[in-house]
Amino acid sequence: ETAVFQTPNYHVTQVGNEVSFNCKQTLGHDTMYWYKQDSKKLLKIMFSYNNKQLIVNETVPRRFSPQSSDKAHLNLRIKSVEPEDSAVYLCASSRDWRNTGQLYFGEGSKLTVL
Amino acid sequence: GDSVTQTEGPVTVSESESLIINCTYSATSIAYPNLFWYVRYPGEGLQLLLKVITAGQKGSSRGFEATYNKETTSFHLQKASVQESDSAVYYCALGGATGGNNKLTFGQGTVLSVIP
């Protein structure tokens, strides 16, 4: 049963436009993540938030900015998208940052940049 | 940095045959990593299949097994008799809190197709 919800599931846009992806989890978890899955299907972490605080910020271009209004929501905004931003963006949550056990993932948001 | 390498797919197996998907890891930032297998079934989100947090231990779920081998830095996924419903993408991953931050490093994924 899905408990991590992402919108939109698909988005097609032009180079230079702004895009936002939304994520909500109903599990009561403290920690949320954004992962990027590129064309080679590699999954890499981008950001992690614990109770609205940024705790992981990998080497990600500055046009990417995460936003968390509360611990159940973590959005991702991309200003001025580039072709290499085409990917599937996966949101996930876990009970807390110390729990390296189960991550719960959303179905993903596929971005295509023309 | 940390890395995970797994069997290059796609892997095609006939129903009731045995399966092994290889996974080896390199953990440079985590002394004692936790190891995971995640699976993505068609039309569904990525979900945990099994995990092992102690070297030498075996994890199992839905007929799949994987043993955490610290000596060979491996965590191969095995199943004695696959079913068509096992067709999915399988990801090996390692994780562990480093510097207070929790993150997973994934392999590239292995597409499994089970032929009825």
Boltz contact constraints between the chains, C-beta under 6 A:
constraints:
  - contact:
      token1: [A, 41]
      token2: [B, 108]
      max_distance: 6.0
  - contact:
      token1: [A, 41]
      token2: [B, 109]
      max_distance: 6.0
  - contact:
      token1: [A, 42]
      token2: [B, 108]
      max_distance: 6.0
  - contact:
      token1: [A, 43]
      token2: [B, 106]
      max_distance: 6.0
  - contact:
      token1: [A, 45]
      token2: [B, 103]
      max_distance: 6.0
  - contact:
      token1: [A, 55]
      token2: [B, 101]
      max_distance: 6.0
  - contact:
      token1: [A, 56]
      token2: [B, 101]
      max_distance: 6.0
  - contact:
      token1: [A, 56]
      token2: [B, 103]
      max_distance: 6.0
  - contact:
      token1: [A, 97]
      token2: [B, 102]
      max_distance: 6.0
  - contact:
      token1: [A, 98]
      token2: [B, 97]
      max_distance: 6.0
  - contact:
      token1: [A, 100]
      token2: [B, 34]
      max_distance: 6.0
  - contact:
      token1: [A, 100]
      token2: [B, 95]
      max_distance: 6.0
  - contact:
      token1: [A, 100]
      token2: [B, 96]
      max_distance: 6.0
  - contact:
      token1: [A, 100]
      token2: [B, 97]
      max_distance: 6.0
  - contact:
      token1: [A, 100]
      token2: [B, 102]
      max_distance: 6.0
  - contact:
      token1: [A, 102]
      token2: [B, 48]
      max_distance: 6.0
  - contact:
      token1: [A, 105]
      token2: [B, 45]
      max_distance: 6.0
  - contact:
      token1: [A, 105]
      token2: [B, 46]
      max_distance: 6.0
  - contact:
      token1: [A, 106]
      token2: [B, 45]
      max_distance: 6.0
  - contact:
      token1: [A, 107]
      token2: [B, 45]
      max_distance: 6.0
